Amino acid sequence: MSQKAIIRRLADVEAHADTCGESRRLITAADGTEAGLHVVHIIESEPHYHKRTAEIYYVLAGWGRLRVGEEVFDVEPGTAVYIPPGVVHAGKGGFVTVVVCVPPFDPDDQIVVEEAEEVPQSE
């Protein structure tokens, strides 16, 4: 069986608060796809990582700082960032980013950490 095309408009997807900020999940695991797609408004996200999921951020609007592992990067429109599984990340500022999740986002795969907490390496 072949996958059918999925077409959604951002305005038709309800926003909800999550670890990263206000998120609109346009393509999700419920769609049976190999990847997920969210648009997230990040003001201050909690440091977290994913055991299985890699994420690609592409900043659409605004400005901020993104911590990825031990490094901190300035982000602005046109910035792309790949975050491998197992790497702690968090954003601050006020930016809107497309987030591509491979595989699609799974709430059980998201681990919020305390700053001093030891984080295991990718499995």
LINSUL-V940501 format. One record per residue. N is the residue number from 1. RES is the residue in three letters. PSI is psi in whole degrees, 0 to 359 (NA if undefined). Layout:
<<N	RES	PSI> <N	RES	PSI>>
//
This chain:
<<1	MET	133> <2	SER	149> <3	GLN	137> <4	LYS	153> <5	ALA	147> <6	ILE	126> <7	ILE	120> <8	ARG	147> <9	ARG	140> <10	LEU	317> <11	ALA	341> <12	ASP	357> <13	VAL	127> <14	GLU	136> <15	ALA	146> <16	HIS	155> <17	ALA	139> <18	ASP	190> <19	THR	326> <20	CYS	338> <21	GLY	218> <22	GLU	120> <23	SER	141> <24	ARG	114> <25	ARG	102> <26	LEU	318> <27	ILE	126> <28	THR	174> <29	ALA	328> <30	ALA	341> <31	ASP	352> <32	GLY	26> <33	THR	168> <34	GLU	345> <35	ALA	158> <36	GLY	161> <37	LEU	126> <38	HIS	155> <39	VAL	123> <40	VAL	134> <41	HIS	111> <42	ILE	123> <43	ILE	309> <44	GLU	109> <45	SER	157> <46	GLU	140> <47	PRO	132> <48	HIS	170> <49	TYR	170> <50	HIS	134> <51	LYS	320> <52	ARG	339> <53	THR	131> <54	ALA	148> <55	GLU	145> <56	ILE	122> <57	TYR	138> <58	TYR	114> <59	VAL	126> <60	LEU	320> <61	ALA	157> <62	GLY	193> <63	TRP	151> <64	GLY	193> <65	ARG	140> <66	LEU	120> <67	ARG	128> <68	VAL	108> <69	GLY	233> <70	GLU	357> <71	GLU	153> <72	VAL	131> <73	PHE	143> <74	ASP	138> <75	VAL	146> <76	GLU	173> <77	PRO	134> <78	GLY	355> <79	THR	132> <80	ALA	139> <81	VAL	128> <82	TYR	129> <83	ILE	109> <84	PRO	161> <85	PRO	145> <86	GLY	358> <87	VAL	123> <88	VAL	138> <89	HIS	155> <90	ALA	146> <91	GLY	154> <92	LYS	153> <93	GLY	265> <94	GLY	75> <95	PHE	156> <96	VAL	129> <97	THR	144> <98	VAL	135> <99	VAL	119> <100	VAL	125> <101	CYS	128> <102	VAL	114> <103	PRO	177> <104	PRO	153> <105	PHE	135> <106	ASP	117> <107	PRO	330> <108	ASP	348> <109	ASP	1> <110	GLN	120> <111	ILE	114> <112	VAL	136> <113	VAL	155> <114	GLU	153> <115	GLU	321> <116	ALA	355> <117	GLU	141> <118	GLU	134> <119	VAL	129> <120	PRO	153> <121	GLN	162> <122	SER	144> <123	GLU	NA>>
//
